Amino acid sequence: MSTVAPTTPAGRLRALARAETILLSRNRGVIVTALFVPLALPFSAKPAADQMDLKSEGFTFGTVMLTAAIGFSLLFAVYSALVSVYVSRREELVLKRLRTGELSDPEILVGAALPAVCIGLAQSVLLAVGCMALLDAGAPRAPHLVVLGLLLGLILCAVLAAVTAAFSRTVESAQVTALPMLFVSMLGSGITVPLEALPDRVASVCELLPLSPAIRLLRAGWTDGLSMYDALGAVCTGVAWIVIAVFAVRRWFRWEPRR
């Protein structure tokens, strides 16, 4: 008598990620948003960068554009793309069917997020290499801050996407419900304009926005302009946002279509 080997969480995640990759590749709208929008949008930060005295703030044009490119990749390749993924899978009853099998709820959400997170990670690395080569951004002076910032950004954008999906009724409305996070992050998290270039009171408020800690750590990784105390504060703020977002997902995420 043959026996079926028990599945493992890692095996289930790989299988779900493969299936999600196939589904994601068939959605041209999500692919365009994830792959091409982050490549074009950083140029929108150029006019603002041209008007700033970058040297007095310890920045170069390359480091500003590099951080903007990675920030836009986090927002569009991960956050915006995943909002659409979660909502469409819910409306197509995919999430409901997956819950009837061996997969746990966290495994379903993580497995669905893995392709977009991997795209965001790969895109961030390629953008960083491109900016270092073409814009003379230089190598990061504090690589550990870059790793921390990118890790915080990827995790937070994935979890916030699940939170946003909980309040999106349809795939079409998901693009609207994602806009507040996109606009607030682009304008206030240091992606387009570094927080150091803002008035102190405004900067102190913007530092508390969800994506600000990740962007701050990423930029500091190239400039090495962050003390250990400030770096620890940024990490704690980012982790706090992740904890809040996870709680919101557990409390409000919906697994069946919103009727």
C-alpha positions in Angstrom: 0.0 0.0 0.0 1.5 3.3 -1.0 1.4 6.2 1.4 1.4 9.9 0.6 4.2 11.8 2.2 3.0 14.6 4.5 3.3 18.1 3.0 5.4 20.7 4.7 4.7 24.5 5.1 7.6 25.2 2.8 6.4 22.8 0.1 2.9 24.3 0.3 4.2 27.8 0.0 6.3 26.9 -3.0 3.3 25.3 -4.7 1.1 28.2 -4.0 3.7 30.7 -5.1 4.2 28.8 -8.4 0.4 28.9 -9.0 0.2 32.6 -8.1 3.1 33.4 -10.4 1.2 31.8 -13.3 -2.0 33.7 -12.5 0.0 36.9 -12.1 1.7 36.6 -15.4 -1.8 36.5 -17.1 -2.8 39.8 -15.7 -1.4 42.4 -18.0 -2.6 45.3 -16.0 -0.8 44.2 -12.8 2.3 43.3 -14.8 2.5 46.7 -16.4 2.0 48.4 -13.0 4.5 46.2 -11.3 7.3 46.2 -13.9 7.1 49.5 -15.8 5.5 52.2 -13.6 8.4 52.1 -11.0 10.9 52.6 -13.8 9.2 55.7 -15.1 7.9 57.4 -11.9 11.3 58.2 -10.4 11.8 60.9 -13.1 8.9 62.7 -11.5 11.3 63.3 -8.5 13.9 65.1 -10.7 12.3 68.6 -10.7 12.1 68.5 -6.9 15.7 67.3 -6.6 16.9 70.0 -9.0 15.4 72.7 -6.7 17.0 71.3 -3.5 20.5 72.1 -2.2 21.4 68.4 -2.0 25.0 68.9 -0.9 24.0 70.8 2.2 21.8 67.9 3.2 24.5 65.3 2.5 22.8 63.9 -0.6 23.7 63.6 -4.2 21.3 63.5 -7.2 22.1 59.8 -7.6 21.1 58.9 -4.0 17.9 60.8 -4.2 16.9 59.2 -7.5 17.9 55.8 -6.2 15.8 56.0 -3.1 12.9 57.3 -5.2 13.2 54.4 -7.6 13.2 51.8 -4.8 10.3 53.5 -3.1 8.2 53.5 -6.2 9.0 49.8 -6.7 7.8 49.0 -3.2 4.6 51.0 -3.7 3.7 49.7 -7.2 5.4 46.3 -7.7 4.4 45.1 -4.2 1.7 47.2 -2.5 -0.5 48.2 -5.5 -0.1 44.9 -7.3 -0.9 42.8 -4.2 -4.1 44.8 -3.4 -5.4 43.8 -6.8 -4.2 40.2 -6.3 -5.9 39.7 -2.9 -9.1 41.3 -4.1 -9.3 39.3 -7.3 -8.5 36.0 -5.6 -11.2 36.7 -3.0 -13.8 37.6 -5.6 -13.0 34.5 -7.7 -13.5 32.4 -4.6 -9.8 31.2 -4.8 -9.1 32.2 -1.2 -12.3 30.4 0.0 -11.3 27.2 -1.7 -7.7 27.3 -0.4 -9.0 27.5 3.1 -10.7 24.1 2.8 -7.3 22.4 2.2 -4.2 22.0 4.3 -3.1 25.6 3.9 -3.4 27.9 7.0 -4.5 31.4 6.7 -1.0 32.9 7.0 0.3 30.5 4.4 -2.4 31.5 1.9 -1.6 35.2 2.4 2.2 34.7 2.3 2.0 32.4 -0.7 -0.1 34.8 -2.7 2.3 37.6 -1.8 5.6 35.8 -2.6 5.7 36.5 -6.4 5.0 40.2 -6.0 7.5 40.5 -3.1 10.2 38.7 -5.2 9.5 41.1 -8.2 9.8 44.1 -5.8 13.1 42.7 -4.4 14.6 41.9 -7.8 13.5 45.3 -9.2 14.9 47.2 -6.2 18.3 45.4 -6.7 18.4 46.2 -10.4 17.4 49.8 -9.9 20.0 50.2 -7.3 22.7 48.8 -9.5 21.5 50.9 -12.4 21.6 54.1 -10.3 25.0 53.3 -9.0 26.3 52.8 -12.5 24.5 55.5 -14.4 23.9 58.2 -11.8 27.1 57.9 -9.8 25.2 57.0 -6.7 28.2 55.1 -5.4 28.2 51.9 -3.3 26.2 51.9 0.0 28.2 53.0 3.0 26.1 51.1 5.4 24.8 48.0 3.6 23.1 46.7 6.8 20.8 49.7 6.8 19.9 49.1 3.2 19.0 45.5 4.0 16.9 46.5 7.0 15.1 49.2 5.1 14.3 47.0 2.1 13.1 44.2 4.4 10.9 46.5 6.4 9.5 48.0 3.2 8.7 44.7 1.5 7.0 43.2 4.6 5.0 46.3 5.4 3.8 46.9 1.8 2.6 43.2 1.6 0.7 43.4 4.9 -0.7 46.8 4.1 -1.9 45.4 0.8 -3.9 42.8 2.7 -5.4 45.5 4.9 -6.4 47.6 1.9 -7.9 44.6 0.2 -10.2 44.1 3.2 -11.9 47.4 2.5 -12.0 46.9 -1.3 -15.3 45.5 -2.7 -14.1 44.9 -6.3 -10.9 44.7 -8.3 -11.9 48.0 -9.9 -12.4 49.8 -6.6 -9.1 48.3 -5.3 -7.3 50.9 -7.4 -9.2 53.6 -5.6 -8.8 52.3 -2.1 -5.0 52.0 -2.7 -4.6 55.7 -3.7 -4.4 57.2 -0.2 -1.5 55.0 0.8 0.2 55.7 -2.6 -0.2 59.5 -2.4 0.7 59.8 1.3 3.8 57.7 0.8 5.0 59.4 -2.3 4.5 62.9 -0.9 5.3 62.4 2.8 7.6 59.4 3.3 10.7 60.9 1.7 10.3 59.1 -1.7 9.9 62.3 -3.8 11.4 64.8 -1.4 13.8 63.8 1.4 12.4 64.4 4.9 15.6 66.3 5.7 14.6 69.0 3.2 11.2 69.6 4.9 10.6 71.9 7.8 11.3 70.3 11.1 7.7 70.1 12.3 6.5 68.6 9.0 9.4 66.2 8.9 8.7 65.0 12.5 5.1 64.1 11.5 6.1 62.5 8.2 8.6 60.3 10.0 5.7 58.5 11.6 4.1 57.5 8.2 4.1 53.8 7.4 6.8 53.7 4.7 9.0 56.5 6.2 11.2 54.2 8.3 12.0 52.0 5.4 12.9 54.9 3.1 14.9 56.6 5.8 17.0 53.5 6.3 17.5 53.0 2.6 18.7 56.5 2.1 20.9 56.4 5.2 22.4 53.2 3.8 24.0 55.3 1.0 24.8 58.4 3.0 25.6 56.8 6.4 24.0 59.8 7.9 22.0 58.1 10.6 23.1 57.5 14.2 22.5 54.1 15.9 19.8 55.7 18.0 18.0 57.1 15.0 18.3 53.9 13.1 16.9 51.9 16.0 14.0 54.4 16.2 13.3 53.9 12.5 13.3 50.1 12.9 11.0 50.3 15.9 8.6 52.5 14.1 8.5 50.2 11.1 8.0 47.1 13.2 5.2 48.9 15.1 3.4 49.6 11.8 3.9 45.9 10.8 2.3 44.7 14.1 -0.6 47.1 13.7 -1.1 46.0 10.1 -1.0 42.3 11.0 -3.6 42.9 13.7 -5.8 44.7 11.2 -5.5 41.8 8.8 -6.5 39.3 11.5 -9.4 41.5 12.5 -10.8 42.7 9.2 -9.5 40.6 6.3 -12.4 39.0 4.4 -12.0 35.6 2.7 -15.3 35.6 0.8 -16.7 38.1 -1.7 -18.1 41.3 -0.3 -21.8 41.2 -1.3 
